[in-house]
Amino acid sequence: MITKSIISLIIFLIITLITYLITTGGLIGTVDLNLRSQFSFLSSTNDTRTIPTNPAPCRTGSPLRVFMYDLPVRFNVAMLSKNFAGVDENIPVTARNLPPWPRNSGLKQQHSVEYWMMASLLCENCGGEAVRVLDPEVADVFFVPFFSSLSFNTHGRNMTDPDTEIDRQLQVDILKFLRQSIYWQRTEGRDHVIPMHHPNAFRFLREEVNASILIVADFGRYSKRMSNLQKDVVAPYMHVMESFLDDNSLDPYNSRTTLLFFKGRTVRKSEGVVRAKLEKILKGYDDVHYEASYATGESIKASSQGMRSSKFCLNPAGDTPSSNRLFDAIVSHCVPVIVSDQIELPFEDELDYNKFSIFFSVEEALIPGYMVQQLRKISKEKWLEMWKILKEISHHYEYQYPPKKDDAVNMIWRQVRDKVPAERLAVNRARRLKVPDWWR
C-alpha cells in the first residue's frame, strides 16, 4: 500500500510539474530549443553555426574574379602603338607599358570596349566590379583580350583589301590558342568573355565561339542561336563627342532652340533605309535640323554643338539597329528620340530608358507630321525632368582609365557577372546529359 501511495504521489507531482511548464511556456521553449539544435532549417538566422559557409560560385556583392589570358601583343596593343613594333611579341602587357588610347583614332574609338575592359583588369588597386586573378582555378570567367574590332578596322575595313588576310589569320590563331586551353575545353568556352563589338568583328570564325559570353553593340548581324540577350552583354559605344560637363544653364529648355536634331549619313543599309525617308518627311520645319553629313573632325564638332543646342536628338537605325549617335546624345544631355524597331540597349536591367528617351516605331516615325507633333506635346516640365535624369546617368556611358565607380566598363563587368549563373547552369547540365538536348 505504501509503495502504491508513493508511486501515485510521484505521478501526481509529475503531472503538476508538466501542467505548470505548459502554462508558463517553459516546456515549449525547451522543446523548441532542442528542435532547433537538431534541424538547421529551424535555426535562427543569427545562429552562424547552422549557416553554410561555402561561398556561392560567383559571389553576390563581391568583384567578379577574372582570369585574363596573356596573349602575344599582335592580338591587341601592337595594333595601337608603334612602341611594340620589333619587340618580343610575348612581352607581358602591364599597367606600366599599356599604351593610352590614341586621341586621333577617329571613329575607331566607337568600338574600343575591348581596350577598356583589358585596361580595367591591368589597373592596380582600382577596385571595381571585376578583379584580375592569376590563378585560373579560382576564376569566375576568362577574358580573351583579342581586339577583334580594332583588327577589322585596321586590317580588314575594306573587306576585299589584301590586308583582310591579316584579320582572318589573327582569328585563326586565337581560335587555335583557345582550343588548346584546358579551361576552354572544360566548358567549351562558355565561361569565356570575348569582346566582339564592331558588327564585323571576328567575322570569319565567329560561329566557332558562339558559346562564349560575347560583348556586342547589338544583334543586327548575329543569328539568335549565336548571340542573344540570355548569354551576351550589350555594351555602349564609346561616344565620339565630348561630354557636356558644364551644362548648367539657368533655362536649359529655352536655351536649346532646336526642337529635333540629326546630322549624319542618310544612305544606310538594312533597317537604316529609314534615314533617307525621314529626310523627306522632316523637311520644312524651322526648328528641325536634319542634315546629311559624313563624319569628319569638323562635322563632329558641328554635331556636338547642334546636340547641345537641341531639345531632342534623333537616333534612327543605321546599318545595324544601333549607332554611336545615341551615346553622343546622352552625354550631350539631348533627349534621345529612338527610331529602331530591333534595338537592344545597354544596362536595361538597371536603367529605364523610358525615363530619359522617346521611342517611335519605324511605322509611326514615317507618318508625315506625327513625330514632330508628338514631340511638341511634351511639356517643359517633362522635358526638364528627362534632361535632369540624363545628367545623372551619363557617367554610366564613360570609358576611362583608371576606371571609376559605375562607369561604362564597370557596368559591363556587372552585366557579365549576371550572366555567370546561366552559364554555370548550361555547363553543369551539359555534363550530365546522356541524350541529345531536347531544348535544341
Residue, then its C-alpha position, 0 to 999 in steps of 0.5 A: m500500500i505504501t509503495k502504491s501511495i508513493i508511486s501515485l504521489i510521484i505521478f501526481l507531482i509529475i503531472t503538476l510539474i508538466t501542467y505548470l511548464i505548459t502554462t508558463g511556456g517553459l516546456i515549449g521553449t525547451v522543446d523548441l530549443n532542442l528542435r532547433s539544435q537538431f534541424s538547421f532549417l529551424s535555426s535562427t538566422n543569427d545562429t552562424r553555426t547552422i549557416p553554410t559557409n561555402p561561398a556561392p560560385c560567383r559571389t553576390g556583392s563581391p568583384l567578379r574574379v577574372f582570369m585574363y589570358d596573356l596573349p602575344v601583343r599582335f592580338n591587341v596593343a601592337m595594333l595601337s602603338k608603334n612602341f611594340a613594333g620589333v619587340d618580343e611579341n610575348i612581352p607581358v602587357t602591364a599597367r606600366n607599358l599599356p599604351p593610352w588610347p590614341r586621341n586621333s583614332g577617329l571613329k575607331q574609338q566607337h568600338s574600343v570596349e575591348y581596350w577598356m575592359m583589358a585596361s580595367l583588369l591591368c589597373e592596380n588597386c582600382g577596385g571595381e566590379a571585376v578583379r584580375v586573378l592569376d590563378p585560373e582555378v579560382a576564376d569566375v570567367f576568362f577574358v580573351p583580350f583579342f581586339s577583334s574590332l580594332s583588327f577589322n578596322t585596321h586590317g580588314r575595313n575594306m573587306t576585299d583589301p589584301d590586308t583582310e588576310i591579316d584579320r582572318q589569320l589573327q582569328v585563326d590563331i586565337l581560335k587555335f590558342l583557345r582550343q588548346s586551353i584546358y579551361w576552354q575545353r572544360t566548358e567549351g568556352r562558355d565561361h569565356v568573355i570575348p569582346m566582339h563589338h564592331p558588327n564585323a568583328f571576328r567575322f570569319l570564325r565567329e560561329e566557332v565561339n558562339a558559346s562564349i559570353l560575347i560583348v556586342a553593340d547589338f544583334g543586327r548581324y548575329s543569328k539568335r542561336m549565336s548571340n542573344l540577350q540570355k548569354d551576351v552583354v550589350a555594351p555602349y559605344m564609346h561616344v565620339m563627342e565630348s561630354f557636356l560637363d558644364d551644362n548648367s544653364l539657368d533655362p536649359y529648355n529655352s536655351r536649346t532652340t532646336l526642337l529635333f536634331f540629326k546630322g549624319r549619313t542618310v544612305r544606310k543599309s538594312e533597317g537604316v533605309v529609314r534615314a533617307k525617308l525621314e529626310k523627306i518627311l522632316k523637311g520644312y520645319d524651322d526648328v528641325h535640323y536634319e542634315a546629311s553629313y559624313a563624319t569628319g573632325e569638323s562635322i563632329k564638332a558641328s554635331s556636338q554643338g547642334m546636340r547641345s543646342s537641341k531639345f531632342c536628338l534623333n537616333p534612327a537605325g543605321d546599318t545595324p539597329s544601333s549607332n554611336r549617335l545615341f551615346d553622343a546624345i546622352v552625354s550631350h544631355c539631348v533627349p534621345v528620340i529612338v527610331s529602331d524597331q530591333i534595338e537592344l540597349p545597354f544596362e536595361d536591367e538597371l536603367d529605364y530608358n523610358k525615363f530619359s528617351i522617346f521611342f517611335s516605331v519605324e511605322e509611326a516615325l514615317i507618318p508625315g507630321y506625327m513625330v514632330q507633333q508628338l514631340r511638341k506635346i511634351s511639356k517643359e516640365k517633362w522635358l526638364e525632368m528627362w534632361k535632369i535624369l540624363k545628367e545623372i546617368s551619363h557617367h554610366y556611358e564613360y570609358q576611362y582609365p583608371p576606371k571609376k565607380d559605375d562607369a561604362v566598363n564597370m557596368i559591363w563587368r556587372q552585366v557579365r557577372d549576371k550572366v555567370p549563373a546561366e552559364r554555370l547552369a548550361v555547363n553543369r547540365a551539359r555534363r550530365l546529359k546522356v541524350p541529345d538536348w531536347w531544348r535544341 
